[in-house]
Amino acid sequence: MFLTCVVVALLFLLHLLLCFQLSGFSKVKQQMFVNVSFTNPFNFALKACRLSMEGAGLMSEKTRFYRVIEPQASIYWKESFNPRRAGNRCLVAVMHCRNLCELRGVARIKITP
């Protein structure tokens, strides 16, 4: 007689996002600001985190490092930039942590000449 055992595991995946808030005039060579924020929803600390953002025609890559992001803690990063090219553009942020895979966020902006 054979006994079959089935193990069912349920995984709940959180939709984690890096949030953007843009301010300033969306015009070529006019200073703008972007605020990127993230709140750690887990019950464990995120360690050795690297947050980078860039955008073609908007800004070169800029990076910040966070040693630890405690549970339920938030990080905020405000950065200025001067758009270099007109048209529809994307500002992309990516965060990697030693104990968490990649998180991404995208902000779409229309830059006027």
N, C-alpha and C positions, 0 to 999 in steps of 0.2 A: 504494500500500500504506500502510495506517495502522498505526501502532504505539501501543498503549494501555499506559499506565504507571499502575500502581496503587500508591499510597503508603499504607501502613498504619502508624498511630501508636498505640501503646498508652499509655494514661494510667493510672497507678496513683494513685488518690485515697486519701489517708490519712484515717482517721476521727479527726479532731482534736477533743479535748474539753477543756473546762474542768472540772476535778474539784472536787467539794465534799466537805467533811467538817464535820458539824454536831455541836455539843456543848452541853450544858446541858439544863434541863428544858423540854420543849415545852409550855409553859403560858402563858396570857395574862399579860402584865406581868412575866414572869420572864426574866431576862437569859439570852440564848443567844449562842453564837459560831458563826461560819461561817469556815472556811478554804477559800479558792479557790486552786487551784494549776494551773500549766500548764508543760509542758516543750516547748521548741522542737525538733521532730524534724528540722528541715531543716538543710542544710549552708550556709545563709545566715542572716544576722541579720535579725530582724524589727525594723522601725523605726517610730517614732512611734506607739506602741501606746496605746490608750485602753481600759481595762477598767472596766466599769460593772456594778453589781448592784442589784437591787431586788426587792421582793415585796409585793403587795397585802396589807395587813393585817399585814405583817411589818416592813418597813423601807422608808424613802424611798430614792430613788436615791443611790448613793454611787459615786464615780469615782476611779480612780487612773490616772496616766500613767507610761509607761515609754518612755524615749528609745530604748533598744536592748535587745533580748533576743537574746543571742548563740546560735549553734547549740549544741544540747544543754543550754543553760542553763535553769534553772527559776525561776519566780516564785512567790511565796507571799504571800497577803494574808489577814490575820486581822481580822475585823470583829465587833463586838458589836451586838446588837439586842434589842429587847424587843417580842415579838409583841403586836399590838394587838387582834386578832380571833381568835376560836376557829374551828375547822373545818379542812378540807383546804386547804392553801396551797402556793404554789410560789414558790421563790426562783430568780430568773433572773439569769445573768451573761452579758454579751456583750463580746467583745473585737474591736476593729477596729485594723488596722495599715495603714500606708501601702502596704506591699507584700504584704499578705495580706487576703483577704476575711474576712468576719465569722465568728467562732467563738462557739459558744453552749454553755451548760450549764444544766441545770435540776435543782433539788433539790425533792422533794415532801415536805411536812411536815404532820403532823396535830397541830394545836394544841388543847389541852384548855382548857376554861373555868377 
